[in-house]
Amino acid sequence: MSASDDELVLLYGTRWGRSVDAIPGPDGAIYVTDGAAGLVYRLTPAG
């Protein structure tokens, strides 16, 4: 599932990123690429 640019506009009208893809890693984390910033975010379960 990917979000459109309009869905990423926050309440105040600012953009915080543009997700391109999300894939599960072998370590249980989810890796999300940000096409606008050229970054990869690593999301891990709590605990």
C-alpha positions, 0 to 999 in steps of 0.5 A: 500500500502506498500513500498519495502525496495528498495523503501525506500533507499534515493538518498544517499543510506541511509534508513530512515525506513521501513513502515509496515502498515498505518491505519486511526485513529478516530482523522483523523490522519494516523498512520504508523508503522515503523518495522525497528525502532519499532516506530509509526508515527502520520500524521495529516492534515495541519491546 
